[in-house]
Amino acid sequence: MKKSEEGKLNGSSPKEVEDKTVKLPAFDFFKINFISFLVPLYICLGLFLVFEYCFINLFSIDPLIHFLILPSFLFLLYYSYLIILIEFTALWTRSWNKKSPPQQGVFARVLDDINSPEGKLIKYYHKRGFIIKYPMWLTSKSPFPWLINRTLRRIGHNKIGQNVIYYDSYVGLEFTDIGDNVFIYPSSGLSSHAVNTIFGKITMMEIKLGRNTTIYPGDIVGPNAITEDNNIIYPNTVLHKNWRGKSGNYYYQGSPGRPIDIQHKD
């Protein structure tokens, strides 16, 4: 079907359809990634140069000792890079939050007027979601995967309890309240936002997972879904927007998640 026919079919002219295309500020996003990468890198490079200067010029350490210590120092420097990256991006995000504080609710998805209240909210929502992705990816692939939780706490204003374990899953980047000892299996996903229609409204609401909740592979948890303590969500289950379980039931499966009976055998 031709573009003009598509426009007529939907009751809109081709020009109107074209005007509704989502245009993301590519340069702005490139700048965010570029600066986030370089600032911690320069700080760590400075630490490395100070280390080398001290060993070579000030203390005149034997080269053999220098090369024996160097791998451990580089490993420590890598960890330092991640911490500095997290703290720098968190500082940047806090400056955005002063301009447009994160809010929960259902909002008009305004894409063409960034000066309106809804447009400003959506603008900084996209920026927050973008800036956290690089430290999230880097910490998840590093030898220090526990830094994922630090990233979510510091940058995404999430509440993450103790001993929360994310495997290779799609984490909730913001508005999540996760209790202690929650275990999230690979290929599951948490999303505290949902686009109701492409050019309609967007829902941003907190996800709450009670203590000792287990999210199995293939599970989807939507905005404002709440699990109670000790809930077990079996594979390929959907906890849709505003989902609630039933009091006294701990095991759920299906789309949407429904209580199931588990027979325990001796």
C-alpha positions as CSV (number, residue, x, y, z in Angstrom):
1,M,0.0,0.0,0.0
2,K,1.3,3.4,-0.9
3,K,2.0,6.1,1.7
4,S,-0.7,8.4,0.5
5,E,-3.2,5.5,0.6
6,E,-2.1,4.7,4.2
7,G,-2.7,8.3,5.1
8,K,-6.2,8.3,3.6
9,L,-7.0,5.0,5.3
10,N,-6.2,6.3,8.7
11,G,-8.0,9.6,8.1
12,S,-4.8,11.6,8.0
13,S,-2.8,13.2,5.2
14,P,0.7,12.0,4.5
15,K,2.0,15.3,5.9
16,E,0.1,14.7,9.2
17,V,1.5,11.2,9.5
18,E,5.0,12.4,8.8
19,D,4.6,15.2,11.5
20,K,3.8,12.6,14.1
21,T,7.1,10.7,13.6
22,V,9.1,10.5,16.8
23,K,12.4,12.4,16.5
24,L,14.9,11.8,19.2
25,P,17.8,14.4,19.8
26,A,20.6,12.1,18.5
27,F,23.3,14.7,19.1
28,D,22.1,15.3,22.7
29,F,22.2,11.6,23.4
30,F,25.6,11.2,21.8
31,K,26.9,14.1,24.0
32,I,25.6,12.4,27.1
33,N,27.3,9.1,26.3
34,F,30.5,10.8,25.2
35,I,30.9,12.9,28.4
36,S,29.9,10.1,30.6
37,F,32.6,7.9,29.1
38,L,35.4,10.5,29.1
39,V,35.1,12.2,32.5
40,P,35.7,9.0,34.6
41,L,38.3,7.9,32.0
42,Y,40.3,11.1,32.4
43,I,40.1,10.8,36.2
44,C,41.4,7.2,36.1
45,L,44.1,8.2,33.6
46,G,45.3,10.9,36.0
47,L,45.4,8.3,38.8
48,F,47.4,6.0,36.6
49,L,49.9,8.7,35.8
50,V,50.3,9.6,39.4
51,F,50.9,5.9,40.2
52,E,53.5,5.6,37.5
53,Y,55.2,8.8,38.5
54,C,55.5,7.7,42.1
55,F,56.9,4.3,41.3
56,I,59.4,5.5,38.6
57,N,60.5,8.9,39.8
58,L,59.8,9.3,43.5
59,F,60.4,5.9,44.9
60,S,62.5,4.3,42.1
61,I,60.9,0.9,42.7
62,D,62.5,-2.0,41.1
63,P,60.9,-2.6,37.6
64,L,60.1,-6.2,38.5
65,I,58.1,-5.2,41.6
66,H,56.4,-2.5,39.4
67,F,55.3,-5.0,36.8
68,L,54.1,-7.4,39.5
69,I,51.9,-4.8,41.1
70,L,50.7,-3.2,37.9
71,P,48.0,-5.8,37.0
72,S,46.4,-5.5,40.5
73,F,46.4,-1.7,40.2
74,L,44.8,-1.8,36.8
75,F,42.1,-4.1,38.2
76,L,41.5,-1.6,41.0
77,L,41.5,1.2,38.5
78,Y,38.8,-0.6,36.5
79,Y,36.6,-0.8,39.6
80,S,37.3,2.8,40.4
81,Y,36.2,3.8,36.8
82,L,32.9,2.1,37.4
83,I,32.3,3.8,40.7
84,I,33.3,7.2,39.3
85,L,31.0,6.6,36.3
86,I,28.1,5.8,38.5
87,E,28.6,8.8,40.8
88,F,29.2,11.2,37.9
89,T,26.0,10.1,36.0
90,A,24.1,10.2,39.3
91,L,25.3,13.8,39.9
92,W,24.2,14.7,36.3
93,T,20.8,13.1,36.8
94,R,20.2,15.0,40.0
95,S,20.7,18.3,38.2
96,W,18.0,17.1,35.7
97,N,15.7,16.1,38.6
98,K,15.8,19.7,39.9
99,K,14.6,20.9,36.5
100,S,11.9,18.2,36.2
101,P,11.4,15.9,39.2
102,P,10.5,12.3,38.4
103,Q,6.8,11.8,38.8
104,Q,4.4,8.9,38.9
105,G,1.1,8.9,37.1
106,V,-0.4,8.8,33.6
107,F,0.8,11.6,31.4
108,A,0.2,12.8,27.8
109,R,3.0,11.6,25.6
110,V,4.0,15.1,24.3
111,L,6.8,14.8,21.8
112,D,6.6,18.1,19.9
113,D,6.5,20.7,22.6
114,I,9.3,20.3,25.1
115,N,8.4,23.6,26.9
116,S,5.0,22.3,28.1
117,P,4.9,20.6,31.5
118,E,4.2,17.2,29.8
119,G,6.8,17.8,27.2
120,K,9.4,18.7,29.7
121,L,8.6,15.6,31.8
122,I,8.9,13.3,28.8
123,K,12.2,15.0,27.7
124,Y,13.9,14.3,31.0
125,Y,12.3,10.9,31.3
126,H,14.1,10.0,28.1
127,K,17.3,11.5,29.2
128,R,17.3,9.6,32.5
129,G,16.5,6.4,30.7
130,F,19.4,7.0,28.3
131,I,22.1,8.0,30.7
132,I,21.7,5.0,33.0
133,K,22.1,2.4,30.1
134,Y,25.9,2.7,29.7
135,P,26.7,2.2,33.4
136,M,24.1,-0.5,33.6
137,W,25.6,-2.4,30.6
138,L,29.2,-1.9,31.8
139,T,28.6,-3.1,35.4
140,S,26.6,-6.1,34.2
141,K,29.5,-7.2,32.0
142,S,32.1,-6.5,34.6
143,P,33.7,-8.8,37.3
144,F,31.6,-6.7,39.8
145,P,28.0,-7.4,39.0
146,W,26.8,-6.2,42.4
147,L,27.4,-2.7,41.1
148,I,24.2,-3.1,39.1
149,N,22.3,-2.5,42.3
150,R,24.4,0.6,43.1
151,T,23.7,1.9,39.7
152,L,20.0,1.5,40.1
153,R,20.0,3.1,43.5
154,R,22.2,6.1,42.7
155,I,21.0,7.0,39.2
156,G,17.5,5.6,38.9
157,H,16.1,6.6,42.4
158,N,15.2,2.9,42.9
159,K,14.8,1.2,46.3
160,I,16.9,-2.0,46.1
161,G,17.0,-4.2,49.2
162,Q,19.8,-6.5,50.4
163,N,20.8,-9.6,48.4
164,V,18.8,-8.7,45.4
165,I,20.1,-10.7,42.4
166,Y,19.5,-9.8,38.8
167,Y,20.7,-12.3,36.3
168,D,20.7,-11.4,32.5
169,S,17.3,-9.7,32.7
170,Y,15.7,-6.5,31.7
171,V,15.8,-4.4,34.9
172,G,13.5,-1.7,35.9
173,L,15.5,1.5,35.3
174,E,13.5,3.6,37.7
175,F,10.5,3.5,40.0
176,T,11.2,0.1,41.5
177,D,10.9,-0.9,45.1
178,I,12.5,-4.3,45.5
179,G,12.6,-6.1,48.9
180,D,15.4,-8.2,50.4
181,N,16.4,-11.5,48.8
182,V,14.5,-11.1,45.5
183,F,15.8,-13.3,42.8
184,I,15.2,-12.4,39.1
185,Y,16.0,-15.0,36.5
186,P,17.4,-14.4,33.0
187,S,15.1,-13.2,30.2
188,S,12.5,-11.7,32.6
189,G,11.7,-8.0,32.5
190,L,10.5,-5.2,34.7
191,S,9.1,-2.1,33.3
192,S,7.8,0.8,35.4
193,H,6.5,2.6,32.3
194,A,4.1,1.6,29.6
195,V,3.1,3.5,26.5
196,N,-0.7,3.1,26.2
197,T,-0.7,4.1,22.5
198,I,2.1,5.3,20.2
199,F,1.0,9.0,20.4
200,G,-1.3,8.8,23.4
201,K,-0.4,8.5,27.0
202,I,2.4,7.0,29.0
203,T,2.1,5.4,32.4
204,M,5.0,5.8,34.9
205,M,4.3,4.0,38.2
206,E,6.4,2.1,40.8
207,I,6.8,-1.6,40.8
208,K,6.9,-3.2,44.2
209,L,8.4,-6.7,44.7
210,G,8.0,-8.1,48.3
211,R,10.8,-9.8,50.2
212,N,11.8,-13.2,48.9
213,T,10.0,-12.8,45.6
214,T,11.2,-15.1,42.8
215,I,10.7,-13.9,39.2
216,Y,11.3,-16.8,36.8
217,P,12.4,-16.7,33.1
218,G,10.1,-15.1,30.6
219,D,8.1,-13.2,33.3
220,I,7.0,-9.6,32.6
221,V,6.2,-7.2,35.4
222,G,4.4,-3.9,34.5
223,P,3.9,-0.6,36.1
224,N,2.2,-0.5,39.6
225,A,2.4,-4.3,39.9
226,I,2.8,-5.4,43.4
227,T,3.9,-8.8,44.8
228,E,3.7,-9.8,48.4
229,D,6.4,-11.4,50.4
230,N,7.4,-14.9,49.4
231,N,5.6,-14.8,46.1
232,I,6.9,-17.1,43.4
233,I,6.0,-16.1,39.8
234,Y,6.5,-19.1,37.5
235,P,7.9,-18.9,33.9
236,N,6.2,-16.9,31.2
237,T,3.8,-15.1,33.5
238,V,2.6,-11.5,32.9
239,L,2.0,-9.3,35.9
240,H,0.2,-6.5,34.0
241,K,-0.2,-2.9,34.9
242,N,-1.8,-2.5,38.3
243,W,-1.6,-6.3,38.9
244,R,-2.4,-7.6,42.4
245,G,-2.2,-11.1,43.8
246,K,-4.6,-12.7,46.2
247,S,-3.9,-12.7,49.9
248,G,-2.7,-16.0,51.1
249,N,-1.6,-17.2,47.6
250,Y,2.1,-17.4,46.9
251,Y,2.4,-19.1,43.5
252,Y,1.3,-17.5,40.2
253,Q,1.4,-18.4,36.6
254,G,-0.3,-17.4,33.3
255,S,-1.2,-14.3,31.4
256,P,-2.3,-12.5,33.5
257,G,-0.8,-14.2,36.5
258,R,-3.3,-16.3,38.4
259,P,-2.9,-18.3,41.6
260,I,-2.0,-21.9,41.2
261,D,-2.0,-24.8,43.7
262,I,1.3,-26.5,44.4
263,Q,1.0,-30.0,45.8
264,H,3.9,-30.9,48.1
265,K,4.7,-34.5,48.3
266,D,6.7,-36.2,51.1
